[in-house]
């Protein structure tokens, strides 16, 4: 059974409509999931070394392939074979400041798709400088928790639209460590603004932002969707969000940004529910969760609740 905290959050979605079974977006989600299974796309990662193992295993379990490196020239050369890439700033070393800016500019010049996870945005000047540098060479998808999304918009100095509810509230103080101090709904307008901004810088005019929480939110700036479900056990293992970023990149290798963010996020909800039902604690949950990523079918992913 899904944790009560997650169930109560999902009860706040009564005014939203579930997408029709024949909605074209569901078809795109199913096709993306099936294509990943059929083609095993490679999505390379420059990621958090605390969670790198789970990121790679999650990409494999979802049907993709993984390659990890912390060398800018490796990542640049690996772009040729990768359908998309993933940058996670969770654990930083001093040389990363120049390395990550160089990688982002390289991706931007080559119109290479990539996913950013702005872990602990707002913590420390080096992390802040790195995240600020991405504004001139933005990612295709941003995936983070609510505090990270709000803080990144503030770092990039992107104004909220006049009258937006968030513009009347206090600014986020940033994450508590790597956890969010804000709820997902508080990040809605920041997510939309970020999605519109990255779409403007994209060669195909596309971009998306995924906000993880009790009820996930995914937007391309014009359309916003909520994804109910999931398991609070995801908060009891290290790297759940980091690994989701990697799987978003796996899906981005075969699909447009909105479809990729939705499909990966929905897959995570279903797999985490399966994991909770078949585990007895955090250790067995992680194993059962990976099994859930492997066993959840494209049809189950596409049939999941997508509220808009």
Secondary structure as UniProt FT lines:
FT   HELIX           4..10
FT   HELIX           11..13
FT   TURN            14..15
FT   TURN            21..22
FT   HELIX           24..39
FT   STRAND          42..46
FT   TURN            49..51
FT   HELIX           52..62
FT   STRAND          65..68
FT   HELIX           72..78
FT   TURN            79..81
FT   STRAND          84..88
FT   TURN            94..95
FT   HELIX           96..109
FT   TURN            110..111
FT   STRAND          114..117
FT   TURN            119..122
FT   HELIX           125..133
FT   HELIX           134..137
FT   STRAND          141..145
FT   HELIX           146..155
FT   TURN            156..157
FT   TURN            162..163
FT   HELIX           165..168
FT   TURN            177..178
FT   HELIX           184..187
FT   HELIX           188..200
FT   TURN            203..204
FT   STRAND          208..212
FT   STRAND          216..219
FT   STRAND          224..227
FT   HELIX           232..236
FT   TURN            238..239
FT   HELIX           240..252
FT   TURN            253..254
FT   HELIX           257..277
FT   HELIX           282..295
FT   HELIX           298..302
//
